Amino acid sequence: MSIRSWIYNWIMSTPKVRANRAELVSTDEGISGEDSVNLRILKAMNGKAIEIRTYKKNPHGHHDQLIQLYIVPEDKKLTDAIAYVLAVKALEK
């Protein structure tokens, strides 16, 4: 199982998320809903990088984009870092 599949299954396993699944699914039209979050895992020198792009709708009808980058050294577990980053993002809301 890939890390992407594991994260998807882990996020979708909670009852609250299952109830709001329609809000999490993106469409081909672009960004769905008022706010959206895109998480990517990138290869980096001596570890991995977790990139989080947050899109928030502004008053003009467009979306403002915020990019946050978290570096995960090789000696740290990637799953622990992802769980930490997702917890921090959940607390921001």
PDB file of N, CA, C and O in Angstrom:
ATOM      1  N   MET A   1       0.854  -1.181   0.000  1.00  0.00           N
ATOM      2  CA  MET A   1       0.000   0.000   0.000  1.00  0.00           C
ATOM      3  C   MET A   1       0.894   1.237   0.000  1.00  0.00           C
ATOM      4  O   MET A   1       1.839   1.337   0.783  1.00  0.00           O
ATOM      5  N   SER A   2       0.586   2.159  -0.875  1.00  0.00           N
ATOM      6  CA  SER A   2       1.377   3.383  -0.948  1.00  0.00           C
ATOM      7  C   SER A   2       1.033   4.296   0.232  1.00  0.00           C
ATOM      8  O   SER A   2      -0.006   4.140   0.873  1.00  0.00           O
ATOM      9  N   ILE A   3       1.918   5.243   0.502  1.00  0.00           N
ATOM     10  CA  ILE A   3       1.689   6.193   1.588  1.00  0.00           C
ATOM     11  C   ILE A   3       0.456   7.048   1.297  1.00  0.00           C
ATOM     12  O   ILE A   3      -0.282   7.427   2.207  1.00  0.00           O
ATOM     13  N   ARG A   4       0.246   7.344   0.012  1.00  0.00           N
ATOM     14  CA  ARG A   4      -0.928   8.145  -0.372  1.00  0.00           C
ATOM     15  C   ARG A   4      -2.220   7.398  -0.060  1.00  0.00           C
ATOM     16  O   ARG A   4      -3.169   7.984   0.461  1.00  0.00           O
ATOM     17  N   SER A   5      -2.256   6.096  -0.380  1.00  0.00           N
ATOM     18  CA  SER A   5      -3.445   5.281  -0.083  1.00  0.00           C
ATOM     19  C   SER A   5      -3.654   5.165   1.418  1.00  0.00           C
ATOM     20  O   SER A   5      -4.784   5.225   1.904  1.00  0.00           O
ATOM     21  N   TRP A   6      -2.550   4.995   2.153  1.00  0.00           N
ATOM     22  CA  TRP A   6      -2.663   4.873   3.605  1.00  0.00           C
ATOM     23  C   TRP A   6      -3.241   6.149   4.218  1.00  0.00           C
ATOM     24  O   TRP A   6      -4.121   6.085   5.077  1.00  0.00           O
ATOM     25  N   ILE A   7      -2.746   7.310   3.775  1.00  0.00           N
ATOM     26  CA  ILE A   7      -3.245   8.591   4.299  1.00  0.00           C
ATOM     27  C   ILE A   7      -4.716   8.761   3.952  1.00  0.00           C
ATOM     28  O   ILE A   7      -5.512   9.177   4.795  1.00  0.00           O
ATOM     29  N   TYR A   8      -5.080   8.441   2.716  1.00  0.00           N
ATOM     30  CA  TYR A   8      -6.482   8.566   2.303  1.00  0.00           C
ATOM     31  C   TYR A   8      -7.377   7.679   3.166  1.00  0.00           C
ATOM     32  O   TYR A   8      -8.409   8.132   3.660  1.00  0.00           O
ATOM     33  N   ASN A   9      -6.986   6.425   3.349  1.00  0.00           N
ATOM     34  CA  ASN A   9      -7.778   5.500   4.168  1.00  0.00           C
ATOM     35  C   ASN A   9      -7.847   5.962   5.617  1.00  0.00           C
ATOM     36  O   ASN A   9      -8.885   5.827   6.264  1.00  0.00           O
ATOM     37  N   TRP A  10      -6.735   6.510   6.132  1.00  0.00           N
ATOM     38  CA  TRP A  10      -6.705   6.969   7.521  1.00  0.00           C
ATOM     39  C   TRP A  10      -7.635   8.177   7.704  1.00  0.00           C
ATOM     40  O   TRP A  10      -8.358   8.253   8.698  1.00  0.00           O
ATOM     41  N   ILE A  11      -7.620   9.108   6.764  1.00  0.00           N
ATOM     42  CA  ILE A  11      -8.473  10.299   6.861  1.00  0.00           C
ATOM     43  C   ILE A  11      -9.939   9.916   6.691  1.00  0.00           C
ATOM     44  O   ILE A  11     -10.794  10.400   7.433  1.00  0.00           O
ATOM     45  N   MET A  12     -10.237   9.056   5.727  1.00  0.00           N
ATOM     46  CA  MET A  12     -11.613   8.698   5.435  1.00  0.00           C
ATOM     47  C   MET A  12     -12.225   7.726   6.440  1.00  0.00           C
ATOM     48  O   MET A  12     -13.423   7.449   6.374  1.00  0.00           O
ATOM     49  N   SER A  13     -11.425   7.207   7.365  1.00  0.00           N
ATOM     50  CA  SER A  13     -11.961   6.226   8.311  1.00  0.00           C
ATOM     51  C   SER A  13     -12.734   6.872   9.460  1.00  0.00           C
ATOM     52  O   SER A  13     -13.445   6.170  10.180  1.00  0.00           O
ATOM     53  N   THR A  14     -12.620   8.171   9.651  1.00  0.00           N
ATOM     54  CA  THR A  14     -13.329   8.812  10.755  1.00  0.00           C
ATOM     55  C   THR A  14     -14.783   9.096  10.362  1.00  0.00           C
ATOM     56  O   THR A  14     -15.040   9.500   9.228  1.00  0.00           O
ATOM     57  N   PRO A  15     -15.734   8.893  11.276  1.00  0.00           N
ATOM     58  CA  PRO A  15     -17.153   9.083  10.946  1.00  0.00           C
ATOM     59  C   PRO A  15     -17.495  10.493  10.478  1.00  0.00           C
ATOM     60  O   PRO A  15     -18.315  10.663   9.576  1.00  0.00           O
ATOM     61  N   LYS A  16     -16.876  11.503  11.082  1.00  0.00           N
ATOM     62  CA  LYS A  16     -17.184  12.886  10.718  1.00  0.00           C
ATOM     63  C   LYS A  16     -16.784  13.158   9.270  1.00  0.00           C
ATOM     64  O   LYS A  16     -17.496  13.854   8.547  1.00  0.00           O
ATOM     65  N   VAL A  17     -15.656  12.614   8.851  1.00  0.00           N
ATOM     66  CA  VAL A  17     -15.198  12.818   7.480  1.00  0.00           C
ATOM     67  C   VAL A  17     -16.100  12.079   6.507  1.00  0.00           C
ATOM     68  O   VAL A  17     -16.426  12.600   5.441  1.00  0.00           O
ATOM     69  N   ARG A  18     -16.508  10.856   6.872  1.00  0.00           N
ATOM     70  CA  ARG A  18     -17.393  10.112   5.985  1.00  0.00           C
ATOM     71  C   ARG A  18     -18.691  10.865   5.750  1.00  0.00           C
ATOM     72  O   ARG A  18     -19.244  10.818   4.651  1.00  0.00           O
ATOM     73  N   ALA A  19     -19.184  11.560   6.770  1.00  0.00           N
ATOM     74  CA  ALA A  19     -20.429  12.311   6.633  1.00  0.00           C
ATOM     75  C   ALA A  19     -20.251  13.508   5.700  1.00  0.00           C
ATOM     76  O   ALA A  19     -21.186  13.904   5.003  1.00  0.00           O
ATOM     77  N   ASN A  20     -19.046  14.082   5.690  1.00  0.00           N
ATOM     78  CA  ASN A  20     -18.784  15.279   4.881  1.00  0.00           C
ATOM     79  C   ASN A  20     -17.945  14.966   3.653  1.00  0.00           C
ATOM     80  O   ASN A  20     -17.287  15.859   3.119  1.00  0.00           O
ATOM     81  N   ARG A  21     -17.949  13.724   3.192  1.00  0.00           N
ATOM     82  CA  ARG A  21     -17.093  13.311   2.087  1.00  0.00           C
ATOM     83  C   ARG A  21     -17.336  14.130   0.823  1.00  0.00           C
ATOM     84  O   ARG A  21     -16.391  14.402   0.082  1.00  0.00           O
ATOM     85  N   ALA A  22     -18.548  14.517   0.568  1.00  0.00           N
ATOM     86  CA  ALA A  22     -18.843  15.273  -0.651  1.00  0.00           C
ATOM     87  C   ALA A  22     -18.101  16.606  -0.672  1.00  0.00           C
ATOM     88  O   ALA A  22     -17.759  17.097  -1.747  1.00  0.00           O
ATOM     89  N   GLU A  23     -17.845  17.200   0.494  1.00  0.00           N
ATOM     90  CA  GLU A  23     -17.135  18.470   0.552  1.00  0.00           C
ATOM     91  C   GLU A  23     -15.643  18.301   0.289  1.00  0.00           C
ATOM     92  O   GLU A  23     -14.979  19.253  -0.122  1.00  0.00           O
ATOM     93  N   LEU A  24     -15.105  17.096   0.523  1.00  0.00           N
ATOM     94  CA  LEU A  24     -13.679  16.873   0.362  1.00  0.00           C
ATOM     95  C   LEU A  24     -13.279  16.516  -1.057  1.00  0.00           C
ATOM     96  O   LEU A  24     -12.109  16.644  -1.419  1.00  0.00           O
ATOM     97  N   VAL A  25     -14.216  16.077  -1.854  1.00  0.00           N
ATOM     98  CA  VAL A  25     -13.902  15.629  -3.206  1.00  0.00           C
ATOM     99  C   VAL A  25     -13.756  16.832  -4.113  1.00  0.00           C
ATOM    100  O   VAL A  25     -14.642  17.685  -4.169  1.00  0.00           O
ATOM    101  N   SER A  26     -12.638  16.906  -4.825  1.00  0.00           N
ATOM    102  CA  SER A  26     -12.445  18.016  -5.751  1.00  0.00           C
ATOM    103  C   SER A  26     -13.020  17.646  -7.111  1.00  0.00           C
ATOM    104  O   SER A  26     -13.189  16.468  -7.426  1.00  0.00           O
ATOM    105  N   THR A  27     -13.315  18.652  -7.904  1.00  0.00           N
ATOM    106  CA  THR A  27     -13.884  18.440  -9.227  1.00  0.00           C
ATOM    107  C   THR A  27     -12.894  18.901 -10.280  1.00  0.00           C
ATOM    108  O   THR A  27     -11.865  19.493  -9.955  1.00  0.00           O
ATOM    109  N   ASP A  28     -13.195  18.637 -11.517  1.00  0.00           N
ATOM    110  CA  ASP A  28     -12.337  19.074 -12.614  1.00  0.00           C
ATOM    111  C   ASP A  28     -12.439  20.579 -12.845  1.00  0.00           C
ATOM    112  O   ASP A  28     -11.633  21.146 -13.582  1.00  0.00           O
ATOM    113  N   GLU A  29     -13.404  21.217 -12.235  1.00  0.00           N
ATOM    114  CA  GLU A  29     -13.607  22.645 -12.434  1.00  0.00           C
ATOM    115  C   GLU A  29     -12.599  23.489 -11.669  1.00  0.00           C
ATOM    116  O   GLU A  29     -12.548  24.704 -11.861  1.00  0.00           O
ATOM    117  N   GLY A  30     -11.799  22.879 -10.810  1.00  0.00           N
ATOM    118  CA  GLY A  30     -10.813  23.624 -10.042  1.00  0.00           C
ATOM    119  C   GLY A  30     -11.019  23.379  -8.564  1.00  0.00           C
ATOM    120  O   GLY A  30     -11.285  22.253  -8.142  1.00  0.00           O
ATOM    121  N   ILE A  31     -10.898  24.418  -7.792  1.00  0.00           N
ATOM    122  CA  ILE A  31     -10.997  24.314  -6.341  1.00  0.00           C
ATOM    123  C   ILE A  31     -12.454  24.231  -5.949  1.00  0.00           C
ATOM    124  O   ILE A  31     -13.268  25.042  -6.392  1.00  0.00           O
ATOM    125  N   SER A  32     -12.790  23.251  -5.117  1.00  0.00           N
ATOM    126  CA  SER A  32     -14.185  23.076  -4.708  1.00  0.00           C
ATOM    127  C   SER A  32     -14.397  23.671  -3.324  1.00  0.00           C
ATOM    128  O   SER A  32     -13.502  23.636  -2.479  1.00  0.00           O
ATOM    129  N   GLY A  33     -15.557  24.202  -3.107  1.00  0.00           N
ATOM    130  CA  GLY A  33     -15.905  24.729  -1.790  1.00  0.00           C
ATOM    131  C   GLY A  33     -15.255  26.067  -1.505  1.00  0.00           C
ATOM    132  O   GLY A  33     -14.579  26.643  -2.357  1.00  0.00           O
ATOM    133  N   GLU A  34     -15.470  26.546  -0.302  1.00  0.00           N
ATOM    134  CA  GLU A  34     -14.907  27.824   0.111  1.00  0.00           C
ATOM    135  C   GLU A  34     -13.396  27.723   0.325  1.00  0.00           C
ATOM    136  O   GLU A  34     -12.637  28.528  -0.215  1.00  0.00           O
ATOM    137  N   ASP A  35     -12.960  26.734   1.111  1.00  0.00           N
ATOM    138  CA  ASP A  35     -11.545  26.562   1.418  1.00  0.00           C
ATOM    139  C   ASP A  35     -11.124  25.153   1.012  1.00  0.00           C
ATOM    140  O   ASP A  35     -11.887  24.201   1.176  1.00  0.00           O
ATOM    141  N   SER A  36      -9.924  25.024   0.489  1.00  0.00           N
ATOM    142  CA  SER A  36      -9.403  23.719   0.097  1.00  0.00           C
ATOM    143  C   SER A  36      -7.963  23.602   0.556  1.00  0.00           C
ATOM    144  O   SER A  36      -7.261  24.601   0.708  1.00  0.00           O
ATOM    145  N   VAL A  37      -7.530  22.363   0.776  1.00  0.00           N
ATOM    146  CA  VAL A  37      -6.169  22.082   1.198  1.00  0.00           C
ATOM    147  C   VAL A  37      -5.602  20.999   0.293  1.00  0.00           C
ATOM    148  O   VAL A  37      -6.266  19.998   0.025  1.00  0.00           O
ATOM    149  N   ASN A  38      -4.379  21.197  -0.175  1.00  0.00           N
ATOM    150  CA  ASN A  38      -3.692  20.232  -1.022  1.00  0.00           C
ATOM    151  C   ASN A  38      -2.409  19.831  -0.311  1.00  0.00           C
ATOM    152  O   ASN A  38      -1.607  20.695   0.043  1.00  0.00           O
ATOM    153  N   LEU A  39      -2.198  18.535  -0.096  1.00  0.00           N
ATOM    154  CA  LEU A  39      -1.027  18.028   0.595  1.00  0.00           C
ATOM    155  C   LEU A  39      -0.187  17.224  -0.394  1.00  0.00           C
ATOM    156  O   LEU A  39      -0.699  16.342  -1.083  1.00  0.00           O
ATOM    157  N   ARG A  40       1.106  17.536  -0.456  1.00  0.00           N
ATOM    158  CA  ARG A  40       2.033  16.803  -1.332  1.00  0.00           C
ATOM    159  C   ARG A  40       3.260  16.399  -0.540  1.00  0.00           C
ATOM    160  O   ARG A  40       3.714  17.129   0.341  1.00  0.00           O
ATOM    161  N   ILE A  41       3.792  15.231  -0.859  1.00  0.00           N
ATOM    162  CA  ILE A  41       5.032  14.761  -0.242  1.00  0.00           C
ATOM    163  C   ILE A  41       6.095  14.765  -1.337  1.00  0.00           C
ATOM    164  O   ILE A  41       5.928  14.137  -2.383  1.00  0.00           O
ATOM    165  N   LEU A  42       7.180  15.476  -1.083  1.00  0.00           N
ATOM    166  CA  LEU A  42       8.231  15.656  -2.075  1.00  0.00           C
ATOM    167  C   LEU A  42       9.538  15.060  -1.575  1.00  0.00           C
ATOM    168  O   LEU A  42       9.804  15.042  -0.373  1.00  0.00           O
ATOM    169  N   LYS A  43      10.346  14.576  -2.503  1.00  0.00           N
ATOM    170  CA  LYS A  43      11.687  14.123  -2.142  1.00  0.00           C
ATOM    171  C   LYS A  43      12.545  15.344  -1.876  1.00  0.00           C
ATOM    172  O   LYS A  43      12.468  16.342  -2.593  1.00  0.00           O
ATOM    173  N   ALA A  44      13.357  15.256  -0.847  1.00  0.00           N
ATOM    174  CA  ALA A  44      14.269  16.342  -0.520  1.00  0.00           C
ATOM    175  C   ALA A  44      15.622  15.737  -0.168  1.00  0.00           C
ATOM    176  O   ALA A  44      15.723  14.543   0.114  1.00  0.00           O
ATOM    177  N   MET A  45      16.642  16.554  -0.187  1.00  0.00           N
ATOM    178  CA  MET A  45      17.962  16.067   0.174  1.00  0.00           C
ATOM    179  C   MET A  45      17.943  15.664   1.652  1.00  0.00           C
ATOM    180  O   MET A  45      17.560  16.460   2.509  1.00  0.00           O
ATOM    181  N   ASN A  46      18.351  14.442   1.945  1.00  0.00           N
ATOM    182  CA  ASN A  46      18.415  13.896   3.304  1.00  0.00           C
ATOM    183  C   ASN A  46      17.058  13.820   3.982  1.00  0.00           C
ATOM    184  O   ASN A  46      16.977  13.992   5.199  1.00  0.00           O
ATOM    185  N   GLY A  47      15.982  13.566   3.229  1.00  0.00           N
ATOM    186  CA  GLY A  47      14.666  13.411   3.840  1.00  0.00           C
ATOM    187  C   GLY A  47      13.539  13.656   2.862  1.00  0.00           C
ATOM    188  O   GLY A  47      13.675  13.446   1.656  1.00  0.00           O
ATOM    189  N   LYS A  48      12.430  14.102   3.403  1.00  0.00           N
ATOM    190  CA  LYS A  48      11.227  14.406   2.617  1.00  0.00           C
ATOM    191  C   LYS A  48      10.747  15.803   2.984  1.00  0.00           C
ATOM    192  O   LYS A  48      11.128  16.362   4.013  1.00  0.00           O
ATOM    193  N   ALA A  49       9.912  16.345   2.130  1.00  0.00           N
ATOM    194  CA  ALA A  49       9.279  17.636   2.395  1.00  0.00           C
ATOM    195  C   ALA A  49       7.778  17.464   2.243  1.00  0.00           C
ATOM    196  O   ALA A  49       7.305  16.834   1.297  1.00  0.00           O
ATOM    197  N   ILE A  50       7.045  18.025   3.171  1.00  0.00           N
ATOM    198  CA  ILE A  50       5.586  18.016   3.108  1.00  0.00           C
ATOM    199  C   ILE A  50       5.155  19.421   2.723  1.00  0.00           C
ATOM    200  O   ILE A  50       5.414  20.386   3.442  1.00  0.00           O
ATOM    201  N   GLU A  51       4.496  19.521   1.582  1.00  0.00           N
ATOM    202  CA  GLU A  51       4.021  20.821   1.099  1.00  0.00           C
ATOM    203  C   GLU A  51       2.506  20.876   1.272  1.00  0.00           C
ATOM    204  O   GLU A  51       1.783  19.988   0.820  1.00  0.00           O
ATOM    205  N   ILE A  52       2.048  21.917   1.922  1.00  0.00           N
ATOM    206  CA  ILE A  52       0.617  22.111   2.116  1.00  0.00           C
ATOM    207  C   ILE A  52       0.228  23.421   1.455  1.00  0.00           C
ATOM    208  O   ILE A  52       0.739  24.488   1.796  1.00  0.00           O
ATOM    209  N   ARG A  53      -0.697  23.317   0.494  1.00  0.00           N
ATOM    210  CA  ARG A  53      -1.237  24.507  -0.171  1.00  0.00           C
ATOM    211  C   ARG A  53      -2.658  24.712   0.326  1.00  0.00           C
ATOM    212  O   ARG A  53      -3.496  23.815   0.229  1.00  0.00           O
ATOM    213  N   THR A  54      -2.919  25.878   0.849  1.00  0.00           N
ATOM    214  CA  THR A  54      -4.239  26.220   1.345  1.00  0.00           C
ATOM    215  C   THR A  54      -4.820  27.308   0.453  1.00  0.00           C
ATOM    216  O   THR A  54      -4.172  28.319   0.180  1.00  0.00           O
ATOM    217  N   TYR A  55      -6.042  27.086   0.008  1.00  0.00           N
ATOM    218  CA  TYR A  55      -6.735  28.044  -0.848  1.00  0.00           C
ATOM    219  C   TYR A  55      -7.916  28.608  -0.076  1.00  0.00           C
ATOM    220  O   TYR A  55      -8.751  27.858   0.431  1.00  0.00           O
ATOM    221  N   LYS A  56      -7.983  29.920   0.012  1.00  0.00           N
ATOM    222  CA  LYS A  56      -9.111  30.577   0.677  1.00  0.00           C
ATOM    223  C   LYS A  56      -9.729  31.563  -0.295  1.00  0.00           C
ATOM    224  O   LYS A  56      -9.027  32.312  -0.975  1.00  0.00           O
ATOM    225  N   LYS A  57     -11.036  31.552  -0.349  1.00  0.00           N
ATOM    226  CA  LYS A  57     -11.747  32.450  -1.258  1.00  0.00           C
ATOM    227  C   LYS A  57     -11.679  33.872  -0.713  1.00  0.00           C
ATOM    228  O   LYS A  57     -11.947  34.106   0.465  1.00  0.00           O
ATOM    229  N   ASN A  58     -11.319  34.816  -1.576  1.00  0.00           N
ATOM    230  CA  ASN A  58     -11.265  36.217  -1.149  1.00  0.00           C
ATOM    231  C   ASN A  58     -12.540  36.930  -1.597  1.00  0.00           C
ATOM    232  O   ASN A  58     -13.327  36.353  -2.348  1.00  0.00           O
ATOM    233  N   PRO A  59     -12.761  38.151  -1.162  1.00  0.00           N
ATOM    234  CA  PRO A  59     -14.004  38.866  -1.491  1.00  0.00           C
ATOM    235  C   PRO A  59     -14.206  39.115  -2.991  1.00  0.00           C
ATOM    236  O   PRO A  59     -15.326  39.390  -3.423  1.00  0.00           O
ATOM    237  N   HIS A  60     -13.153  39.023  -3.773  1.00  0.00           N
ATOM    238  CA  HIS A  60     -13.247  39.297  -5.204  1.00  0.00           C
ATOM    239  C   HIS A  60     -13.637  38.081  -6.022  1.00  0.00           C
ATOM    240  O   HIS A  60     -13.725  38.166  -7.247  1.00  0.00           O
ATOM    241  N   GLY A  61     -13.874  36.949  -5.369  1.00  0.00           N
ATOM    242  CA  GLY A  61     -14.285  35.742  -6.073  1.00  0.00           C
ATOM    243  C   GLY A  61     -13.151  34.828  -6.495  1.00  0.00           C
ATOM    244  O   GLY A  61     -13.391  33.759  -7.055  1.00  0.00           O
ATOM    245  N   HIS A  62     -11.924  35.234  -6.234  1.00  0.00           N
ATOM    246  CA  HIS A  62     -10.761  34.409  -6.553  1.00  0.00           C
ATOM    247  C   HIS A  62     -10.284  33.709  -5.294  1.00  0.00           C
ATOM    248  O   HIS A  62     -10.814  33.942  -4.207  1.00  0.00           O
ATOM    249  N   HIS A  63      -9.281  32.848  -5.439  1.00  0.00           N
ATOM    250  CA  HIS A  63      -8.735  32.143  -4.286  1.00  0.00           C
ATOM    251  C   HIS A  63      -7.318  32.623  -3.991  1.00  0.00           C
ATOM    252  O   HIS A  63      -6.483  32.714  -4.892  1.00  0.00           O
ATOM    253  N   ASP A  64      -7.054  32.931  -2.715  1.00  0.00           N
ATOM    254  CA  ASP A  64      -5.703  33.251  -2.273  1.00  0.00           C
ATOM    255  C   ASP A  64      -5.022  31.939  -1.911  1.00  0.00           C
ATOM    256  O   ASP A  64      -5.648  31.040  -1.351  1.00  0.00           O
ATOM    257  N   GLN A  65      -3.750  31.835  -2.229  1.00  0.00           N
ATOM    258  CA  GLN A  65      -3.014  30.604  -2.009  1.00  0.00           C
ATOM    259  C   GLN A  65      -1.921  30.833  -0.974  1.00  0.00           C
ATOM    260  O   GLN A  65      -1.165  31.801  -1.063  1.00  0.00           O
ATOM    261  N   LEU A  66      -1.839  29.937   0.009  1.00  0.00           N
ATOM    262  CA  LEU A  66      -0.791  29.965   1.024  1.00  0.00           C
ATOM    263  C   LEU A  66      -0.052  28.639   0.949  1.00  0.00           C
ATOM    264  O   LEU A  66      -0.672  27.579   1.027  1.00  0.00           O
ATOM    265  N   ILE A  67       1.267  28.686   0.798  1.00  0.00           N
ATOM    266  CA  ILE A  67       2.075  27.474   0.718  1.00  0.00           C
ATOM    267  C   ILE A  67       2.931  27.373   1.968  1.00  0.00           C
ATOM    268  O   ILE A  67       3.663  28.303   2.308  1.00  0.00           O
ATOM    269  N   GLN A  68       2.834  26.219   2.660  1.00  0.00           N
ATOM    270  CA  GLN A  68       3.656  25.945   3.833  1.00  0.00           C
ATOM    271  C   GLN A  68       4.476  24.697   3.544  1.00  0.00           C
ATOM    272  O   GLN A  68       3.966  23.727   2.984  1.00  0.00           O
ATOM    273  N   LEU A  69       5.740  24.724   3.925  1.00  0.00           N
ATOM    274  CA  LEU A  69       6.634  23.611   3.656  1.00  0.00           C
ATOM    275  C   LEU A  69       7.212  23.116   4.973  1.00  0.00           C
ATOM    276  O   LEU A  69       7.767  23.900   5.743  1.00  0.00           O
ATOM    277  N   TYR A  70       7.087  21.826   5.234  1.00  0.00           N
ATOM    278  CA  TYR A  70       7.624  21.186   6.432  1.00  0.00           C
ATOM    279  C   TYR A  70       8.684  20.183   5.993  1.00  0.00           C
ATOM    280  O   TYR A  70       8.426  19.356   5.119  1.00  0.00           O
ATOM    281  N   ILE A  71       9.859  20.245   6.580  1.00  0.00           N
ATOM    282  CA  ILE A  71      10.955  19.346   6.239  1.00  0.00           C
ATOM    283  C   ILE A  71      10.971  18.197   7.249  1.00  0.00           C
ATOM    284  O   ILE A  71      10.900  18.417   8.458  1.00  0.00           O
ATOM    285  N   VAL A  72      11.067  16.957   6.729  1.00  0.00           N
ATOM    286  CA  VAL A  72      11.121  15.759   7.569  1.00  0.00           C
ATOM    287  C   VAL A  72      12.472  15.094   7.335  1.00  0.00           C
ATOM    288  O   VAL A  72      12.709  14.564   6.250  1.00  0.00           O
ATOM    289  N   PRO A  73      13.375  15.108   8.338  1.00  0.00           N
ATOM    290  CA  PRO A  73      14.677  14.462   8.169  1.00  0.00           C
ATOM    291  C   PRO A  73      14.532  12.950   8.002  1.00  0.00           C
ATOM    292  O   PRO A  73      13.501  12.372   8.346  1.00  0.00           O
ATOM    293  N   GLU A  74      15.578  12.321   7.471  1.00  0.00           N
ATOM    294  CA  GLU A  74      15.544  10.882   7.227  1.00  0.00           C
ATOM    295  C   GLU A  74      15.313  10.072   8.496  1.00  0.00           C
ATOM    296  O   GLU A  74      14.690   9.012   8.444  1.00  0.00           O
ATOM    297  N   ASP A  75      15.806  10.556   9.638  1.00  0.00           N
ATOM    298  CA  ASP A  75      15.698   9.777  10.874  1.00  0.00           C
ATOM    299  C   ASP A  75      14.321   9.882  11.537  1.00  0.00           C
ATOM    300  O   ASP A  75      14.085   9.219  12.546  1.00  0.00           O
ATOM    301  N   LYS A  76      13.424  10.681  11.008  1.00  0.00           N
ATOM    302  CA  LYS A  76      12.063  10.813  11.543  1.00  0.00           C
ATOM    303  C   LYS A  76      11.089  10.002  10.696  1.00  0.00           C
ATOM    304  O   LYS A  76      11.298   9.828   9.496  1.00  0.00           O
ATOM    305  N   LYS A  77      10.024   9.504  11.326  1.00  0.00           N
ATOM    306  CA  LYS A  77       9.011   8.744  10.588  1.00  0.00           C
ATOM    307  C   LYS A  77       8.101   9.713   9.835  1.00  0.00           C
ATOM    308  O   LYS A  77       7.606  10.689  10.399  1.00  0.00           O
ATOM    309  N   LEU A  78       7.894   9.426   8.570  1.00  0.00           N
ATOM    310  CA  LEU A  78       7.067  10.288   7.724  1.00  0.00           C
ATOM    311  C   LEU A  78       5.617  10.295   8.201  1.00  0.00           C
ATOM    312  O   LEU A  78       4.967  11.341   8.182  1.00  0.00           O
ATOM    313  N   THR A  79       5.107   9.151   8.624  1.00  0.00           N
ATOM    314  CA  THR A  79       3.715   9.087   9.083  1.00  0.00           C
ATOM    315  C   THR A  79       3.498   9.933  10.332  1.00  0.00           C
ATOM    316  O   THR A  79       2.447  10.558  10.476  1.00  0.00           O
ATOM    317  N   ASP A  80       4.479   9.964  11.241  1.00  0.00           N
ATOM    318  CA  ASP A  80       4.354  10.814  12.432  1.00  0.00           C
ATOM    319  C   ASP A  80       4.361  12.290  12.054  1.00  0.00           C
ATOM    320  O   ASP A  80       3.615  13.087  12.623  1.00  0.00           O
ATOM    321  N   ALA A  81       5.201  12.648  11.096  1.00  0.00           N
ATOM    322  CA  ALA A  81       5.264  14.043  10.652  1.00  0.00           C
ATOM    323  C   ALA A  81       3.969  14.466   9.979  1.00  0.00           C
ATOM    324  O   ALA A  81       3.493  15.579  10.200  1.00  0.00           O
ATOM    325  N   ILE A  82       3.391  13.590   9.158  1.00  0.00           N
ATOM    326  CA  ILE A  82       2.129  13.904   8.487  1.00  0.00           C
ATOM    327  C   ILE A  82       1.010  14.053   9.509  1.00  0.00           C
ATOM    328  O   ILE A  82       0.200  14.975   9.411  1.00  0.00           O
ATOM    329  N   ALA A  83       0.958  13.156  10.485  1.00  0.00           N
ATOM    330  CA  ALA A  83      -0.063  13.251  11.537  1.00  0.00           C
ATOM    331  C   ALA A  83       0.082  14.563  12.306  1.00  0.00           C
ATOM    332  O   ALA A  83      -0.918  15.202  12.633  1.00  0.00           O
ATOM    333  N   TYR A  84       1.309  14.964  12.593  1.00  0.00           N
ATOM    334  CA  TYR A  84       1.553  16.217  13.301  1.00  0.00           C
ATOM    335  C   TYR A  84       1.079  17.414  12.480  1.00  0.00           C
ATOM    336  O   TYR A  84       0.411  18.308  12.998  1.00  0.00           O
ATOM    337  N   VAL A  85       1.433  17.422  11.192  1.00  0.00           N
ATOM    338  CA  VAL A  85       1.064  18.543  10.321  1.00  0.00           C
ATOM    339  C   VAL A  85      -0.459  18.626  10.180  1.00  0.00           C
ATOM    340  O   VAL A  85      -1.026  19.718  10.222  1.00  0.00           O
ATOM    341  N   LEU A  86      -1.123  17.475  10.014  1.00  0.00           N
ATOM    342  CA  LEU A  86      -2.584  17.485   9.894  1.00  0.00           C
ATOM    343  C   LEU A  86      -3.250  17.941  11.196  1.00  0.00           C
ATOM    344  O   LEU A  86      -4.276  18.619  11.166  1.00  0.00           O
ATOM    345  N   ALA A  87      -2.667  17.569  12.330  1.00  0.00           N
ATOM    346  CA  ALA A  87      -3.211  18.031  13.615  1.00  0.00           C
ATOM    347  C   ALA A  87      -3.066  19.546  13.756  1.00  0.00           C
ATOM    348  O   ALA A  87      -3.985  20.219  14.223  1.00  0.00           O
ATOM    349  N   VAL A  88      -1.938  20.067  13.362  1.00  0.00           N
ATOM    350  CA  VAL A  88      -1.721  21.518  13.426  1.00  0.00           C
ATOM    351  C   VAL A  88      -2.698  22.243  12.511  1.00  0.00           C
ATOM    352  O   VAL A  88      -3.264  23.267  12.894  1.00  0.00           O
ATOM    353  N   LYS A  89      -2.901  21.716  11.290  1.00  0.00           N
ATOM    354  CA  LYS A  89      -3.840  22.343  10.363  1.00  0.00           C
ATOM    355  C   LYS A  89      -5.277  22.289  10.910  1.00  0.00           C
ATOM    356  O   LYS A  89      -6.049  23.230  10.725  1.00  0.00           O
ATOM    357  N   ALA A  90      -5.627  21.190  11.581  1.00  0.00           N
ATOM    358  CA  ALA A  90      -6.972  21.080  12.161  1.00  0.00           C
ATOM    359  C   ALA A  90      -7.154  22.080  13.296  1.00  0.00           C
ATOM    360  O   ALA A  90      -8.244  22.625  13.467  1.00  0.00           O
ATOM    361  N   LEU A  91      -6.110  22.326  14.070  1.00  0.00           N
ATOM    362  CA  LEU A  91      -6.209  23.290  15.175  1.00  0.00           C
ATOM    363  C   LEU A  91      -6.279  24.728  14.676  1.00  0.00           C
ATOM    364  O   LEU A  91      -6.800  25.597  15.375  1.00  0.00           O
ATOM    365  N   GLU A  92      -5.765  24.990  13.480  1.00  0.00           N
ATOM    366  CA  GLU A  92      -5.810  26.349  12.925  1.00  0.00           C
ATOM    367  C   GLU A  92      -7.237  26.766  12.589  1.00  0.00           C
ATOM    368  O   GLU A  92      -7.542  27.958  12.587  1.00  0.00           O
ATOM    369  N   LYS A  93      -8.108  25.815  12.307  1.00  0.00           N
ATOM    370  CA  LYS A  93      -9.476  26.138  11.902  1.00  0.00           C
ATOM    371  C   LYS A  93     -10.301  26.410  13.068  1.00  0.00           C
ATOM    372  O   LYS A  93     -11.488  26.703  12.930  1.00  0.00           O
TER     373      LYS A  93
END
